[in-house]
């Protein structure tokens, strides 16, 4: 739990999510620790619940609206941590590129770590978004949701944070590179 609290604060401090937008989770066996709906990521103490991975529970109502997405990703992709942020350049590029495509990165770190990032569409917490995100995250470390942000995965919360940070950095580089190439 302390790890999720630590990285929730880091996400807000590094502008990878605004305080109330985004969520964090960690899989422990057949259980998920996940931030609660509407919780501030930089103040998660007392705002993380434990829910079962494979079935509903009374605590589901307190869990993030994106619980269904986290569950589906854990079921279908080999991951142990998920961070969902709404960083500015990731959201911007998700709006500038069509869903169903992949964002091809320009910077060497992004190419090495992320290769490319799929862009998908789906309403928050929907079954459609859960399915698409889980499929995309089988083979990719991150996925952009059109107008909605990033889901980043890792085998640790730290690894998911590195991926989330790298996505935003690569999206900034791509945005300005694309802008430069269009102007000149």
Secondary structure as the mmCIF struct_conf table of DSSP 4:
data_model
#
loop_
_struct_conf.conf_type_id
_struct_conf.id
_struct_conf.beg_label_comp_id
_struct_conf.beg_label_asym_id
_struct_conf.beg_label_seq_id
_struct_conf.end_label_comp_id
_struct_conf.end_label_asym_id
_struct_conf.end_label_seq_id
HELX_RH_AL_P HELX_RH_AL_P1 UNK A 2 UNK A 13
TURN_TY1_P TURN_TY1_P1 UNK A 14 UNK A 15
BEND BEND1 UNK A 16 UNK A 17
TURN_TY1_P TURN_TY1_P2 UNK A 19 UNK A 20
BEND BEND2 UNK A 21 UNK A 21
STRN STRN1 UNK A 23 UNK A 28
TURN_TY1_P TURN_TY1_P3 UNK A 29 UNK A 30
STRN STRN2 UNK A 31 UNK A 35
STRN STRN3 UNK A 36 UNK A 36
TURN_TY1_P TURN_TY1_P4 UNK A 37 UNK A 38
TURN_TY1_P TURN_TY1_P5 UNK A 41 UNK A 42
TURN_TY1_P TURN_TY1_P6 UNK A 45 UNK A 46
STRN STRN4 UNK A 48 UNK A 52
BEND BEND3 UNK A 53 UNK A 55
HELX_RH_3T_P HELX_RH_3T_P1 UNK A 58 UNK A 61
TURN_TY1_P TURN_TY1_P7 UNK A 62 UNK A 62
STRN STRN5 UNK A 63 UNK A 63
TURN_TY1_P TURN_TY1_P8 UNK A 65 UNK A 66
HELX_RH_AL_P HELX_RH_AL_P2 UNK A 67 UNK A 76
BEND BEND4 UNK A 77 UNK A 77
BEND BEND5 UNK A 80 UNK A 80
STRN STRN6 UNK A 81 UNK A 85
HELX_RH_AL_P HELX_RH_AL_P3 UNK A 88 UNK A 96
BEND BEND6 UNK A 97 UNK A 97
TURN_TY1_P TURN_TY1_P9 UNK A 99 UNK A 100
BEND BEND7 UNK A 101 UNK A 101
STRN STRN7 UNK A 102 UNK A 104
HELX_LH_PP_P HELX_LH_PP_P1 UNK A 105 UNK A 105
BEND BEND8 UNK A 107 UNK A 107
HELX_RH_AL_P HELX_RH_AL_P4 UNK A 108 UNK A 114
BEND BEND9 UNK A 115 UNK A 115
STRN STRN8 UNK A 116 UNK A 120
TURN_TY1_P TURN_TY1_P10 UNK A 124 UNK A 125
HELX_RH_AL_P HELX_RH_AL_P5 UNK A 127 UNK A 139
BEND BEND10 UNK A 141 UNK A 141
STRN STRN9 UNK A 142 UNK A 145
TURN_TY1_P TURN_TY1_P11 UNK A 146 UNK A 148
STRN STRN10 UNK A 149 UNK A 154
BEND BEND11 UNK A 155 UNK A 156
HELX_RH_AL_P HELX_RH_AL_P6 UNK A 157 UNK A 183
#
